[in-house]
Amino acid sequence: MSLSALKGRVNNLLRRYLDLEIVDLSRKHSGGGPGVDLLGLILRERSSRVDRKLRVLQIGANDGLTGDPLRALIVDDLVEAVLVEPLPSLCDGLRELYADNPDVRIVESAVAAKAGTAEIYVALRADGAFADSKVSSFDPAHVADHIDRRRAIEPELFGEAPRVGTREVDVITPETLLANSGWTSADALIVDAEGLDAEIVSFVLDFDLDIAVIQFESSNIENGVLKELDLRLASEGYLSARSGQNTIAIREDEA
């Protein structure tokens, strides 16, 4: 399907919305903007065409509530989901949130190309408690930047000079994640990896998994890296669109 054909299909879904930028690989990515829930629109449309619940993998589920792109679809009973989150405190919250939903499984792990354990960076107070349990990353600079931004906005909460600390977490590969779910394919992959989205999407593609739609946060990805990922996605048969802070890639045979 051509890019113009994809634009036509997306426009049919987004007649009332303007905040969509179809990727033009010759242009510099500008990012920004809150965007519309393009993923929700795409998955709801897809749900109307299949006779089963959609299968969705989410890497970086966090608390399952704050700005979560999957929450409404779970509440509306349209998906079965595997939610991946490395921090135990957040996983405990996810288990409580979805205790009565057998279609939601929680995996307490990070995702990387090689299984095992790894040190993940977090924001800690002087007493070792989490300064902000909603941020963790394999990139210490990302956590440090987050602390600086939060201190500027909420000095009363971040005035005690939180530091970047580490926690050891389990690591699982995308291939094992999908296999353990009992699925041979997924309708969607959602990635919010606090600065490492491009890396995770790249090694997910390396495993050649059958995934129809991929969403990842792209607003913090360096332009050159993002363009390389756009080209990689195109070579794998995906057509990509920007919506707000995210990029959504739809496999061409699904668009």
Summary of the structure (lengths in Angstrom):
residues: 255
radius of gyration: 18.2
end to end distance: 7.4
largest distance: 56.1
contacts: 781
relative contact order: 0.18
helix: 33%
strand: 29%
